Amino acid sequence: PDDAELRYAAGLLSLQLDEPATAEMHLARALAAGHPQPDLIRLHLGQIAADRGEGEAARKWFAEIDSDELRPEATVRSAFSLAREGRVEAARALLQRDADDADIERRYLLAEAQILRDAGRPADALALIDTALRESPDDAGLLYESAMLAERIDRLDLLETRLRRVLELQPDHAHALNALGYSLADRN
C-alpha cells in the first residue's frame, strides 16, 4: 500500500477509466510516498481539480510545479482554468510572460488564441496570430490556426489563402487539405 510506483500506476489507470476520485486518492498517496516524479503527479492532480471546476485548487497544484520541463504546461493549464472562470484577461496576462524558449513562447501564443476564441473573440485571436505571423510568415501551424479563425469571422478569402499557403509549405498537411476541401465544397 505504500509503494509510490504502484500508487502512481493505479492513479493513471483510474484516470483512463474516468474515475477521477480514485485517481486523485492514488496520486496523492504516491506523492506522499515520495514518488520520484512529484511534479508530474501535481500536474495530474491539478488537472483533476480543474476538470471538477475547482480552479483555485487546480492553480495551487500547478503553482507547486518546479520542473522546467513541466512548468510551461502548468502555466497553460492555469491560464485555461482562469479563462473557464471568465477571467480571460488574467489568463492572457499569465501567458504573456517572456519565455526563454521559442517553442514555449509559441505554445503560450496558441493557448492565448484558443482562450480568446473560446471566449467568443475570434477577431482578437486572429489579430494575435497575425502579429506572430509577421515574425514567422511561413509557420504552417500559425497559418492553419489563423485560417480556422478567419472562417469564424467569415473571412473566407483569408481562410482559403492561408490554407493554400500551408499546403505549399506542407503538401501532406491533412487538416489543411480537409479544411480547404470542405470550405470549397461548402461554397460550391
KETOR-215227 format. One line per field, with one value per residue: x, y, z of N, C-alpha, C, O, CB in turn; residue in three letters. Coordinates in pm, whole numbers. Atoms other than C-alpha are relative to their C-alpha. Glycine has a CB too. Example, Ala and Ser with C-alpha at 12.3 -4.5 7.8 and 13.67 -1.06 7.14 Angstrom:
neast 89, -82
nnorth -119, -119
nup 0, -6
caeast 1230, 1367
canorth -450, -106
caup 780, 714
ceast 90, -77
cnorth 120, 109
cup 0, 73
oeast 194, -26
onorth 118, 220
oup 66, 90
cbeast -99, 41
cbnorth 3, 46
cbup 125, -142
guro ALA, SER
//
This chain:
neast 80, -85, -87, 32, 15, 128, 104, 0, 58, 143, 58, 9, 105, 128, 29, 41, 133, 87, 31, -90, -13, -92, -130, -50, -43, -124, -107, -37, -79, -129, -75, -38, -97, -129, -19, -113, 45, 110, 63, 93, 118, 68, 67, 122, 91, 54, 97, 121, 71, 51, 113, 113, 39, -64, -112, -99, -75, -81, -113, -91, -84, -86, -101, -102, -85, -130, -71, -8, 68, 145, 49, 83, 132, 74, 41, 111, 119, 47, 67, 130, 82, 46, 93, 127, 68, 35, -110, -75, -116, -99, -57, -89, -118, -83, -65, -80, -133, -111, -51, -139, -3, 94, 109, 89, 67, 101, 105, 77, 75, 112, 93, 70, 95, 110, 80, 79, 101, 101, 73, 83, -76, -87, -72, -117, -91, -62, -96, -115, -74, -56, -121, -105, -32, -91, -136, -19, 105, 10, 31, 122, 94, 64, 82, 120, 84, 59, 103, 119, 59, 59, 130, 95, 46, 50, -102, -28, -115, -119, -1, -52, -139, -90, -5, -83, -140, -38, -21, -126, -108, 13, 103, 75, 64, 135, 103, 16, 68, 139, 68, 13, 100, 134, 37, 31, 126, 108, 24, 20
nnorth -123, -120, -1, -120, 35, 68, -102, -84, 81, 12, -131, -17, 90, -57, -111, 58, 58, -113, 6, -102, 2, 109, -42, -102, 66, 74, -95, -69, 94, 17, -121, 8, 110, -41, 38, -76, -105, -68, -104, 65, 29, -128, -37, 82, -42, -128, 19, 59, -110, -88, 69, -9, -140, -58, -72, -44, 119, 41, -92, 26, 114, -42, -94, 75, 71, -66, 56, -83, 73, -1, -133, -64, 65, -44, -137, 5, 54, -104, -101, 55, 1, -137, -33, 68, -78, -129, -93, 10, -88, 57, 116, -53, -58, 112, 56, -100, -7, 27, 136, 11, 98, -36, 98, -31, -125, 36, 73, -100, -76, 81, 13, -129, -7, 91, -63, -106, 66, 60, -110, -65, -113, 52, -107, -31, 114, -11, -111, 51, 91, -80, -66, 102, 35, -102, 45, 136, 11, 134, 96, 68, 12, -131, -24, 83, -55, -125, 36, 46, -120, -79, 60, -38, -137, -4, -50, 119, -28, 23, 145, 71, -42, 57, 146, 28, -23, 116, 114, -24, 32, 140, 54, 111, -47, 58, -91, -108, 58, 23, -128, -65, 77, -30, -139, -12, 70, -76, -123, 44
nup 0, -4, 116, 77, 142, 17, -19, 120, 107, -27, 27, 145, 50, -42, 90, 128, -20, -34, -142, -52, -146, -31, 51, -90, -123, 28, 32, -124, -81, 67, -31, -142, -17, 55, 140, 56, 91, -70, 81, 91, -81, -25, 123, 6, -106, 41, 107, -61, -65, 106, 64, -94, -12, -118, 58, -99, -41, 115, 15, -111, 42, 112, -51, -74, 94, 15, 114, 120, 108, -18, -39, 103, 7, -119, 26, 97, -68, -92, 82, 40, -120, -19, 108, -27, -104, 58, -25, 125, 1, -93, 69, 104, -67, -42, 118, 69, -61, 91, -6, 46, 107, 107, 3, -112, 36, 100, -71, -73, 99, 47, -112, -13, 112, -30, -105, 64, 84, -86, -66, 101, 55, 106, 69, -84, 13, 133, -6, -76, 87, 110, -51, -2, 138, 55, -34, 53, 102, 56, -106, 45, -111, -18, 118, -11, -108, 47, 98, -72, -62, 108, 31, -106, 19, 137, 92, 79, 86, -82, -27, 116, 23, -102, 15, 118, -39, -82, 90, 72, -93, -41, 89, -59, -124, 10, -50, 97, 116, -38, -19, 130, 75, -51, 24, 143, 26, -61, 78, 138
caeast 0, 295, 460, 473, 513, 212, 3, 106, 20, -317, -380, -306, -527, -806, -776, -803, -1113, -1263, -1257, -1109, -1183, -1000, -718, -684, -658, -389, -191, -199, -70, 202, 308, 309, 510, 787, 731, 1038, 827, 629, 571, 410, 175, 99, 13, -237, -383, -421, -600, -838, -925, -964, -1194, -1411, -1434, -1211, -990, -823, -725, -603, -387, -243, -122, 11, 196, 386, 546, 917, 1028, 1150, 1003, 652, 631, 510, 229, 131, 120, -105, -337, -354, -448, -724, -851, -871, -1045, -1308, -1389, -1440, -1108, -987, -758, -590, -540, -389, -157, -31, 54, 219, 526, 858, 966, 1330, 1240, 1074, 872, 733, 655, 468, 276, 170, 62, -154, -306, -389, -552, -757, -870, -980, -1158, -1337, -1437, -1616, -1341, -1215, -1121, -892, -744, -681, -511, -285, -187, -139, 111, 309, 288, 469, 774, 722, 526, 595, 490, 239, 84, 18, -111, -351, -474, -528, -723, -956, -1006, -1072, -1353, -1516, -1535, -1648, -1321, -1333, -1079, -824, -920, -850, -529, -383, -480, -325, -5, 0, -27, 257, 473, 343, 160, 53, -95, -412, -602, -538, -638, -958, -1045, -978, -1182, -1479, -1464, -1456, -1739, -1950, -1909, -1972
canorth 0, 240, 166, 501, 346, 117, 407, 616, 336, 284, 658, 666, 364, 527, 836, 622, 456, 801, 755, 1088, 1049, 716, 856, 1154, 930, 708, 1003, 1187, 876, 831, 1189, 1140, 819, 1010, 923, 1028, 1249, 1468, 1744, 1505, 1396, 1759, 1820, 1532, 1642, 1995, 1872, 1661, 1969, 2180, 1920, 1939, 2315, 2382, 2641, 2773, 2423, 2340, 2651, 2570, 2233, 2390, 2661, 2395, 2255, 2339, 2128, 2333, 2065, 2074, 2438, 2567, 2310, 2405, 2770, 2691, 2483, 2758, 3004, 2775, 2742, 3119, 3151, 2894, 3121, 3412, 3573, 3598, 3896, 3735, 3419, 3620, 3804, 3472, 3360, 3685, 3625, 3631, 3280, 3185, 2930, 2998, 2675, 2769, 3120, 2971, 2735, 3031, 3224, 2938, 2891, 3262, 3246, 2945, 3130, 3427, 3200, 3014, 3349, 3442, 3677, 3516, 3851, 3926, 3578, 3629, 3963, 3792, 3518, 3772, 3959, 3638, 3565, 3892, 3742, 3387, 3413, 3053, 2888, 2631, 2587, 2959, 2983, 2695, 2841, 3180, 3017, 2849, 3180, 3357, 3113, 3204, 3569, 3489, 3590, 3309, 3480, 3473, 3116, 2997, 3198, 3075, 2712, 2719, 2861, 2582, 2330, 2497, 2453, 2108, 1940, 1647, 1859, 1651, 1909, 2183, 1957, 1863, 2221, 2355, 2074, 2137, 2514, 2485, 2232, 2445, 2747, 2544
caup 0, 44, -291, -472, -818, -771, -641, -939, -1183, -1014, -1037, -1409, -1472, -1274, -1490, -1802, -1657, -1592, -1216, -1105, -733, -720, -934, -702, -397, -556, -692, -360, -185, -447, -387, -11, -53, -231, -596, -800, -1032, -793, -1048, -1292, -1015, -929, -1293, -1286, -953, -1083, -1393, -1185, -980, -1296, -1453, -1140, -1177, -877, -1041, -728, -616, -966, -985, -643, -773, -1093, -898, -700, -1015, -1027, -1322, -1619, -1843, -1693, -1586, -1927, -1936, -1582, -1687, -1985, -1770, -1510, -1782, -1912, -1556, -1520, -1856, -1757, -1463, -1701, -1609, -1967, -1920, -1618, -1824, -2108, -1869, -1737, -2090, -2194, -1982, -2156, -2236, -2281, -2544, -2881, -2864, -2523, -2644, -2941, -2711, -2495, -2804, -2931, -2586, -2567, -2911, -2801, -2489, -2698, -2946, -2668, -2513, -2835, -2952, -3273, -3430, -3135, -3161, -3533, -3466, -3211, -3457, -3737, -3520, -3474, -3846, -3920, -3749, -3879, -4205, -4303, -3977, -4101, -3757, -3719, -4075, -4016, -3686, -3848, -4132, -3885, -3704, -4035, -4101, -3769, -3867, -4222, -4387, -4640, -4866, -4586, -4497, -4849, -4891, -4565, -4621, -4967, -4816, -4556, -4839, -5030, -4721, -4625, -4914, -4696, -4412, -4362, -4159, -4413, -4701, -4520, -4424, -4773, -4931, -4705, -4746, -5127, -5126, -4893, -5123, -5440
ceast 84, 96, -41, -23, -134, -116, -11, -66, -151, -71, -18, -108, -138, -39, -51, -140, -104, -55, 89, 17, 99, 141, 63, 55, 134, 116, 47, 85, 137, 90, 51, 106, 134, 26, 109, -40, -116, -70, -98, -131, -78, -77, -131, -101, -63, -105, -129, -83, -61, -123, -125, -50, 57, 128, 108, 86, 92, 124, 100, 94, 97, 112, 113, 97, 127, 76, -3, -77, -152, -58, -81, -140, -85, -51, -120, -127, -56, -78, -137, -97, -57, -105, -136, -81, -40, 107, 98, 125, 109, 69, 99, 128, 97, 81, 92, 135, 106, 49, 141, 12, -108, -118, -101, -79, -112, -117, -89, -87, -123, -104, -80, -103, -120, -92, -88, -110, -113, -84, -87, 66, 94, 77, 124, 104, 74, 104, 127, 87, 64, 127, 118, 42, 91, 146, 32, -104, -18, -22, -135, -104, -74, -90, -131, -95, -68, -110, -129, -70, -67, -138, -106, -51, -40, 96, 48, 117, 130, 14, 65, 147, 95, 9, 85, 149, 51, 35, 122, 118, 2, -111, -83, -67, -148, -109, -26, -70, -149, -77, -20, -107, -142, -41, -35, -133, -119, -34, -20, 121
cnorth 129, 9, 115, -30, -69, 99, 89, -74, -14, 133, 24, -88, 52, 119, -52, -60, 105, -11, 101, -2, -108, 37, 102, -62, -72, 96, 75, -91, -26, 120, -3, -106, 32, -46, 87, 110, 78, 106, -58, -35, 128, 47, -76, 45, 136, -14, -62, 110, 94, -60, 3, 143, 68, 71, 40, -118, -47, 88, -15, -116, 43, 91, -71, -73, 81, -43, 94, -64, 12, 137, 69, -62, 41, 143, 4, -51, 98, 107, -49, -3, 139, 38, -65, 73, 138, 106, -3, 88, -48, -120, 46, 56, -109, -55, 99, 24, -22, -142, -3, -88, 34, -97, 26, 127, -26, -73, 96, 81, -77, -21, 128, 15, -92, 59, 110, -59, -56, 105, 77, 122, -46, 108, 40, -111, 6, 112, -42, -90, 77, 73, -97, -38, 103, -39, -136, -27, -139, -108, -64, -12, 130, 33, -79, 56, 128, -27, -43, 117, 88, -54, 43, 142, 24, 70, -117, 20, -29, -147, -74, 32, -67, -152, -39, 20, -115, -117, 19, -42, -148, -65, -115, 37, -40, 95, 114, -50, -18, 132, 71, -72, 32, 144, 22, -68, 79, 126, -33, 30
cup 0, -118, -93, -148, -26, 15, -125, -117, 19, -26, -149, -60, 38, -87, -134, 8, 37, 142, 73, 152, 44, -45, 95, 129, -22, -27, 124, 89, -62, 29, 143, 24, -65, -142, -62, -99, 62, -86, -101, 73, 29, -124, -15, 105, -32, -108, 52, 66, -105, -67, 88, 15, 123, -43, 99, 46, -113, -12, 114, -36, -109, 47, 74, -91, -24, -126, -120, -115, 10, 31, -110, -12, 119, -18, -95, 69, 103, -76, -45, 118, 28, -105, 22, 106, -53, 18, -117, 1, 96, -64, -106, 62, 43, -118, -71, 67, -107, 22, -57, -124, -103, -6, 113, -30, -101, 66, 77, -96, -47, 109, 18, -111, 26, 107, -59, -88, 84, 73, -99, -62, -111, -75, 79, -9, -133, -1, 73, -88, -115, 43, 0, -142, -67, 25, -60, -108, -59, 106, -34, 111, 24, -118, 7, 107, -45, -103, 70, 71, -105, -37, 101, -15, -146, -96, -84, -97, 73, 34, -116, -26, 98, -12, -121, 31, 87, -91, -90, 88, 38, -81, 59, 133, -6, 45, -98, -126, 28, 10, -134, -84, 45, -30, -148, -32, 55, -80, -148, -87
oeast 33, 186, -149, -112, -201, -214, -121, -150, -227, -185, -122, -184, -232, -156, -146, -213, -218, -174, 184, 125, 182, 239, 182, 161, 226, 227, 167, 182, 236, 210, 167, 188, 225, 140, 118, 46, -229, -190, -201, -240, -201, -186, -234, -220, -181, -207, -237, -205, -175, -221, -237, -148, 7, 239, 227, 208, 206, 236, 219, 215, 216, 224, 222, 193, 122, 166, -110, -132, -219, -179, -185, -238, -206, -162, -216, -235, -178, -182, -235, -216, -175, -206, -239, -204, -93, 84, 215, 232, 228, 190, 208, 237, 218, 196, 170, 202, 82, 78, 171, 117, -222, -230, -222, -199, -220, -233, -211, -203, -233, -224, -201, -215, -234, -214, -206, -224, -231, -198, -145, -1, 215, 188, 229, 224, 194, 211, 237, 209, 177, 221, 229, 159, 161, 234, 147, -197, -122, 9, -240, -224, -196, -198, -238, -215, -186, -210, -238, -193, -172, -229, -221, -161, -48, 53, 160, 186, 222, 125, 157, 227, 201, 117, 162, 233, 165, 134, 182, 215, 108, -225, -194, -102, -229, -214, -140, -157, -233, -188, -127, -189, -230, -156, -128, -212, -224, -148, -14, 121
onorth 235, 93, 112, 28, -39, 92, 121, -18, -3, 134, 73, -44, 41, 138, 1, -62, 72, 5, 62, 28, -85, 12, 94, -22, -58, 75, 97, -45, -44, 105, 28, -94, -50, -78, 206, 190, 71, 128, 4, -21, 129, 102, -19, 58, 159, 55, -28, 115, 138, 9, -2, 167, 173, 22, 27, -105, -86, 38, 10, -107, 12, 84, -17, -134, 196, 28, 140, 5, 26, 158, 128, 11, 62, 175, 78, 5, 105, 153, 25, 22, 152, 101, -5, 60, 220, 223, -38, 43, -33, -140, -11, 34, -92, -95, 60, 124, -88, -183, 68, -91, 62, -55, 11, 135, 32, -48, 81, 110, -23, -24, 124, 62, -54, 46, 120, -12, -35, 78, 180, 213, -25, 83, 66, -85, -19, 96, -5, -76, 48, 86, -61, -69, 71, -10, -165, -106, -167, -225, -2, -2, 130, 89, -27, 67, 149, 45, -5, 120, 147, 23, 68, 174, 138, 138, -166, -76, -89, -201, -154, -57, -117, -209, -135, -54, -159, -186, -79, -100, -209, -70, -140, -52, 28, 104, 154, 18, 16, 144, 128, -7, 55, 170, 95, -16, 86, 173, 56, -1
oup -36, -117, -152, -211, -125, -60, -170, -187, -77, -74, -192, -147, -41, -118, -190, -91, 68, 167, 141, 201, 132, 26, 125, 177, 59, 22, 141, 151, 9, 51, 170, 116, -63, -176, -31, -139, 13, -71, -130, 19, 21, -113, -51, 76, -5, -106, 6, 50, -89, -94, 37, 85, 164, -21, 70, 59, -89, -29, 96, -16, -103, -4, 85, -43, -66, -171, -161, -201, -92, 22, -79, -29, 104, 24, -72, 49, 121, -30, -39, 101, 60, -73, -7, 112, 22, -12, -103, -41, 68, -48, -120, 9, 34, -101, -158, 41, -208, 134, -153, -188, -67, -33, 93, -4, -91, 33, 77, -65, -53, 81, 41, -87, -3, 99, -25, -86, 53, 112, -65, -109, -103, -121, 21, -13, -140, -59, 34, -90, -154, -35, -39, -166, -163, -56, -91, -86, -120, 84, -19, 84, 46, -100, -24, 84, -17, -107, 29, 81, -79, -68, 64, 31, -191, -189, -69, -131, 19, 36, -96, -52, 60, 6, -115, -19, 71, -70, -133, 40, 51, -36, 12, 211, -68, -20, -119, -180, -55, -42, -158, -149, -37, -65, -179, -111, -9, -77, -233, -206
cbeast -91, 78, -6, 113, 115, -14, 29, 145, 67, -24, 86, 133, 20, 6, 125, 99, 6, -115, 20, -50, -138, -45, -13, -109, -107, -19, -47, -125, -75, -18, -87, -123, -57, 108, -133, 93, -42, 52, 106, 64, 40, 104, 91, 34, 74, 111, 60, 39, 96, 108, 38, 40, -147, 31, -49, -69, -97, -82, -50, -78, -88, -84, -65, -67, -74, 85, -59, 146, 41, -37, 117, 71, 15, 88, 116, 37, 33, 119, 85, 17, 82, 119, 57, 25, 91, -127, 74, -88, -41, -68, -111, -71, -42, -87, -104, -76, 15, 116, -93, 87, -21, 72, 55, 81, 101, 62, 62, 94, 89, 50, 76, 101, 70, 55, 91, 92, 65, 65, 99, -130, 80, -82, -92, -42, -76, -107, -63, -48, -94, -103, -24, -46, -128, -29, 17, -11, 30, 124, -3, 35, 72, 107, 76, 38, 85, 107, 50, 38, 107, 92, 11, 66, 110, -134, 120, -123, -4, -6, -145, -83, 12, -49, -142, -42, 15, -114, -124, 13, -13, -30, 64, 92, 16, -7, 40, 136, 64, -8, 81, 135, 26, -6, 115, 113, 3, 38, 119, -124
cbnorth 0, 2, -137, 102, -92, -114, 88, 42, -139, -45, 108, -30, -142, 42, 87, -106, -107, 8, -145, 134, -24, -132, 61, 101, -101, -94, 99, 47, -134, -17, 125, -29, -128, -52, 14, -95, -60, 65, 80, -128, -69, 108, -26, -150, 7, 90, -87, -109, 79, 27, -143, -55, 11, -111, 121, 66, -115, 7, 144, -32, -118, 71, 102, -99, -27, -29, -135, 23, -148, -95, 88, -10, -153, -10, 81, -91, -133, 64, 36, -141, -50, 98, -42, -145, 16, 48, -35, 38, 142, -42, -86, 110, 84, -110, -48, 130, -105, 102, -99, -56, -144, 2, -142, 16, 101, -89, -104, 93, 36, -135, -35, 117, -39, -136, 57, 91, -112, -90, 97, 40, 70, -79, 124, 21, -134, 25, 123, -76, -111, 101, 55, -124, -16, 139, -6, -107, 94, -32, 70, -139, -42, 110, -37, -146, 27, 91, -112, -109, 80, 1, -153, -16, 100, 69, 68, -42, 146, 85, -53, 33, 153, 39, -58, 90, 135, -39, -22, 150, 84, -10, -47, -119, 158, -127, 57, 61, -136, -77, 90, 1, -148, -25, 95, -61, -142, 38, 98, 67
cbup 120, 129, -76, 14, -44, 102, 125, -37, -6, 146, 60, -66, 56, 148, -21, -45, 109, -100, 57, -41, 67, -67, -141, 32, 48, -120, -107, 76, 17, -153, -23, 86, -60, 85, -81, -67, -137, 127, -71, -61, 132, 43, -121, 20, 135, -49, -110, 105, 93, -104, -32, 136, 1, 107, -68, 120, 42, -130, -6, 131, -50, -108, 92, 92, -133, 120, -37, -40, 4, 111, 38, -135, -6, 126, -59, -120, 68, 76, -122, -57, 120, -7, -135, 45, 122, 58, 133, -118, 36, 135, -65, -82, 121, 62, -97, -7, 114, 20, -77, 111, 56, -134, 11, 132, -57, -110, 97, 78, -119, -50, 130, -4, -133, 46, 112, -85, -83, 102, 68, 60, 113, -99, -21, 147, 13, -108, 70, 125, -55, -51, 143, 77, -81, 62, 151, 115, -110, -79, 141, -53, 126, 19, -127, 34, 127, -61, -92, 103, 75, -123, -3, 135, 43, -3, 77, -77, -49, 128, 23, -123, 11, 141, -15, -119, 75, 99, -85, -41, 126, 154, -125, 21, 18, 81, 138, -37, -38, 133, 95, -75, 16, 151, 42, -85, 62, 142, 16, -60
guro PRO, ASP, ASP, ALA, GLU, LEU, ARG, TYR, ALA, ALA, GLY, LEU, LEU, SER, LEU, GLN, LEU, ASP, GLU, PRO, ALA, THR, ALA, GLU, MET, HIS, LEU, ALA, ARG, ALA, LEU, ALA, ALA, GLY, HIS, PRO, GLN, PRO, ASP, LEU, ILE, ARG, LEU, HIS, LEU, GLY, GLN, ILE, ALA, ALA, ASP, ARG, GLY, GLU, GLY, GLU, ALA, ALA, ARG, LYS, TRP, PHE, ALA, GLU, ILE, ASP, SER, ASP, GLU, LEU, ARG, PRO, GLU, ALA, THR, VAL, ARG, SER, ALA, PHE, SER, LEU, ALA, ARG, GLU, GLY, ARG, VAL, GLU, ALA, ALA, ARG, ALA, LEU, LEU, GLN, ARG, ASP, ALA, ASP, ASP, ALA, ASP, ILE, GLU, ARG, ARG, TYR, LEU, LEU, ALA, GLU, ALA, GLN, ILE, LEU, ARG, ASP, ALA, GLY, ARG, PRO, ALA, ASP, ALA, LEU, ALA, LEU, ILE, ASP, THR, ALA, LEU, ARG, GLU, SER, PRO, ASP, ASP, ALA, GLY, LEU, LEU, TYR, GLU, SER, ALA, MET, LEU, ALA, GLU, ARG, ILE, ASP, ARG, LEU, ASP, LEU, LEU, GLU, THR, ARG, LEU, ARG, ARG, VAL, LEU, GLU, LEU, GLN, PRO, ASP, HIS, ALA, HIS, ALA, LEU, ASN, ALA, LEU, GLY, TYR, SER, LEU, ALA, ASP, ARG, ASN
//
